[in-house]
Amino acid sequence: MVFYVATLLIVTGVALYVASPLVGGLGRTRRTQSREELVVEHWEHEHALAVQGLRELEFDRQMGKLADADYQALRAALETKALEAMSALEKIHEDIRQKRLASLEAAKVKPAPPAAESLAAPFADSSPELSAPETTATLAYKAPAAVPVHPGAAEQRWTPGASVGDHYRASNAPRLRFCPRCGFRVLSTSNFCGECGAQLRTGERVITRAS
């Protein structure tokens, strides 16, 4: 009776183990598997079956169900099957590793251009009038153009303590001068003296001051 119960348990366990790949994935989300994943899954399943067969073979021998000759033949076949599955798995894993290394080598980023060239490029594109030495090296200093001087600027003097507004008003205000005959104050733009009527010649020396 015990023998039949043990045999039934072994057969049930083997049947459940073999059927587990078929029913185990029904409750999980299915996804598309690649060819490599399918091959790996196949050889892993073959290796597991061989190992499970060796365990059952040892159990049957201990129970006295197998002769020594049958045991040796079955053991050799199961060991060969397990070794074949292990060799196939090692080869597949090595191929996958080589493919990953090749993809990483192909995805390497190219080195960036030197900083000097990247900085000089915008100046060369936006300023076509600049010469080649100026675009690649330090721009030469250019002196500003000479500013024309007003003829009357030499006569203007800055009064100490006066503000900019006072100096501006003094420079733009009409100048006064004195008549050489009567000494009356007249404007610099007058041609005749308003006091004595003398003609004011432009060649005479005139004393001027700001009002």
C-alpha positions as CSV (number, residue, x, y, z in Angstrom):
1,M,0.0,0.0,0.0
2,V,2.8,2.4,0.9
3,F,4.5,1.6,-2.4
4,Y,1.4,2.6,-4.4
5,V,1.0,5.8,-2.5
6,A,4.6,6.8,-3.0
7,T,4.4,5.9,-6.7
8,L,1.2,8.0,-7.1
9,L,2.8,11.0,-5.4
10,I,5.9,10.8,-7.6
11,V,3.8,10.6,-10.8
12,T,1.6,13.5,-9.6
13,G,4.6,15.6,-8.8
14,V,6.2,15.0,-12.2
15,A,3.0,15.7,-14.0
16,L,2.5,19.0,-12.2
17,Y,6.1,20.0,-12.8
18,V,5.9,19.3,-16.5
19,A,2.6,21.1,-16.9
20,S,3.7,24.1,-14.8
21,P,5.1,26.1,-17.9
22,L,1.7,25.6,-19.6
23,V,-0.6,26.8,-16.9
24,G,1.7,28.9,-14.8
25,G,1.7,31.9,-17.2
26,L,-2.1,32.2,-17.6
27,G,-2.5,34.4,-14.6
28,R,0.4,36.8,-15.6
29,T,0.4,39.5,-18.2
30,R,1.5,38.0,-21.5
31,R,4.2,39.8,-23.5
32,T,6.0,39.2,-26.8
33,Q,9.2,37.2,-26.2
34,S,12.2,37.4,-28.4
35,R,13.8,34.4,-30.0
36,E,16.6,34.3,-27.5
37,E,14.2,34.3,-24.6
38,L,12.2,31.4,-26.1
39,V,15.4,29.3,-26.6
40,V,16.6,30.0,-23.1
41,E,13.3,29.0,-21.7
42,H,13.3,25.8,-23.7
43,W,16.8,24.7,-22.5
44,E,16.1,25.7,-18.9
45,H,13.0,23.5,-19.0
46,E,15.0,20.6,-20.5
47,H,17.7,20.9,-17.8
48,A,15.1,20.9,-15.1
49,L,13.5,17.8,-16.5
50,A,16.8,16.0,-16.5
51,V,17.6,16.9,-12.9
52,Q,14.2,15.9,-11.8
53,G,14.6,12.6,-13.6
54,L,17.9,11.9,-11.8
55,R,16.2,12.5,-8.5
56,E,13.4,10.1,-9.3
57,L,15.9,7.6,-10.6
58,E,17.8,7.6,-7.2
59,F,14.5,7.2,-5.4
60,D,13.5,4.2,-7.5
61,R,16.9,2.6,-6.9
62,Q,16.6,3.0,-3.2
63,M,13.1,1.5,-3.3
64,G,14.5,-1.5,-5.2
65,K,12.5,-1.0,-8.3
66,L,15.4,-0.9,-10.8
67,A,18.2,-3.2,-11.5
68,D,21.8,-1.9,-11.6
69,A,22.1,-2.2,-15.4
70,D,18.9,-0.3,-15.9
71,Y,19.9,2.3,-13.4
72,Q,23.3,2.9,-15.0
73,A,21.8,3.3,-18.5
74,L,19.1,5.7,-17.4
75,R,21.5,7.7,-15.3
76,A,23.9,8.1,-18.2
77,A,21.1,9.3,-20.5
78,L,19.8,11.8,-18.0
79,E,23.3,13.2,-17.3
80,T,24.0,13.6,-21.0
81,K,20.7,15.5,-21.4
82,A,21.5,17.8,-18.4
83,L,25.0,18.6,-19.7
84,E,23.6,19.3,-23.2
85,A,21.1,21.8,-21.7
86,M,23.8,23.5,-19.6
87,S,26.2,23.9,-22.6
88,A,23.4,25.4,-24.7
89,L,22.5,27.9,-22.0
90,E,26.1,29.0,-21.6
91,K,26.5,29.5,-25.3
92,I,23.2,31.6,-25.5
93,H,24.2,33.8,-22.6
94,E,27.6,34.4,-24.1
95,D,26.0,35.4,-27.4
96,I,23.7,37.8,-25.6
97,R,26.6,39.4,-23.8
98,Q,28.6,39.9,-27.0
99,K,25.6,41.6,-28.7
100,R,25.2,44.0,-25.7
101,L,28.8,44.9,-25.8
102,A,28.6,45.6,-29.6
103,S,25.6,47.8,-29.1
104,L,27.3,49.8,-26.4
105,E,30.4,50.3,-28.6
106,A,28.2,51.6,-31.5
107,A,26.3,54.0,-29.2
108,K,29.4,55.8,-27.9
109,V,29.1,59.6,-28.3
110,K,31.6,61.4,-30.6
111,P,34.0,63.8,-28.9
112,A,33.0,67.5,-28.9
113,P,35.0,70.1,-30.9
114,P,37.6,72.1,-29.0
115,A,36.4,75.1,-27.0
116,A,38.5,77.6,-28.9
117,E,37.0,76.7,-32.3
118,S,33.4,76.7,-30.9
119,L,34.0,80.2,-29.4
120,A,35.5,81.7,-32.6
121,A,32.8,80.3,-34.9
122,P,30.0,82.8,-33.9
123,F,32.4,85.8,-34.4
124,A,33.4,84.6,-37.8
125,D,29.8,84.1,-39.0
126,S,28.3,87.3,-37.6
127,S,31.1,89.7,-38.4
128,P,32.3,89.2,-42.1
129,E,34.1,92.5,-42.1
130,L,36.7,91.3,-39.5
131,S,39.9,89.9,-40.8
132,A,41.1,86.4,-40.1
133,P,43.5,87.3,-37.3
134,E,40.8,89.2,-35.5
135,T,38.4,86.3,-35.5
136,T,40.8,83.7,-34.1
137,A,42.9,85.9,-31.8
138,T,42.4,89.0,-29.7
139,L,40.7,91.9,-31.6
140,A,43.1,94.7,-32.2
141,Y,42.4,98.0,-30.4
142,K,41.2,100.7,-32.7
143,A,41.6,104.4,-31.7
144,P,38.4,106.5,-31.9
145,A,38.1,109.1,-34.7
146,A,39.1,112.6,-33.8
147,V,36.3,114.8,-32.7
148,P,36.1,118.2,-34.5
149,V,36.7,121.2,-32.1
150,H,34.4,124.2,-32.3
151,P,36.2,127.4,-33.2
152,G,34.9,129.2,-30.2
153,A,35.7,126.4,-27.8
154,A,39.2,127.8,-27.1
155,E,37.8,131.0,-25.7
156,Q,35.6,129.2,-23.2
157,R,37.0,128.7,-19.7
158,W,35.7,126.7,-16.8
159,T,34.9,128.9,-13.8
160,P,35.9,127.2,-10.5
161,G,32.9,126.5,-8.3
162,A,30.4,126.9,-11.2
163,S,28.0,124.2,-12.1
164,V,27.5,122.6,-15.5
165,G,24.3,124.6,-16.1
166,D,26.1,127.9,-15.3
167,H,28.9,127.1,-17.6
168,Y,26.4,126.2,-20.4
169,R,24.4,129.4,-19.9
170,A,27.6,131.5,-19.8
171,S,28.9,130.0,-23.0
172,N,25.6,130.6,-24.8
173,A,24.7,134.0,-23.4
174,P,25.4,137.2,-25.4
175,R,28.8,138.8,-24.5
176,L,29.2,142.4,-23.5
177,R,31.9,144.9,-24.5
178,F,32.6,148.6,-23.9
179,C,32.6,151.5,-26.3
180,P,36.1,152.7,-26.9
181,R,34.9,156.3,-27.0
182,C,32.5,156.7,-24.0
183,G,33.0,153.5,-22.1
184,F,29.3,152.5,-22.3
185,R,28.5,148.8,-22.2
186,V,27.2,147.4,-25.5
187,L,26.5,143.9,-26.8
188,S,29.1,142.1,-28.9
189,T,26.7,141.9,-31.8
190,S,26.1,145.7,-31.9
191,N,27.6,147.8,-34.7
192,F,27.0,151.2,-33.0
193,C,27.2,152.5,-29.4
194,G,23.8,153.3,-28.0
195,E,25.2,156.1,-25.9
196,C,27.4,158.2,-28.2
197,G,26.6,156.6,-31.5
198,A,30.1,155.7,-32.3
199,Q,30.7,152.9,-34.8
200,L,32.1,149.8,-33.3
201,R,34.8,148.5,-35.7
202,T,35.5,144.8,-35.6
203,G,39.2,145.3,-35.7
204,E,39.4,147.2,-32.4
205,R,40.4,145.5,-29.2
206,V,37.4,144.7,-27.1
207,I,37.2,143.7,-23.4
208,T,34.5,141.0,-23.0
209,R,32.9,139.3,-20.0
210,A,29.9,137.1,-19.3
211,S,26.8,138.6,-17.8
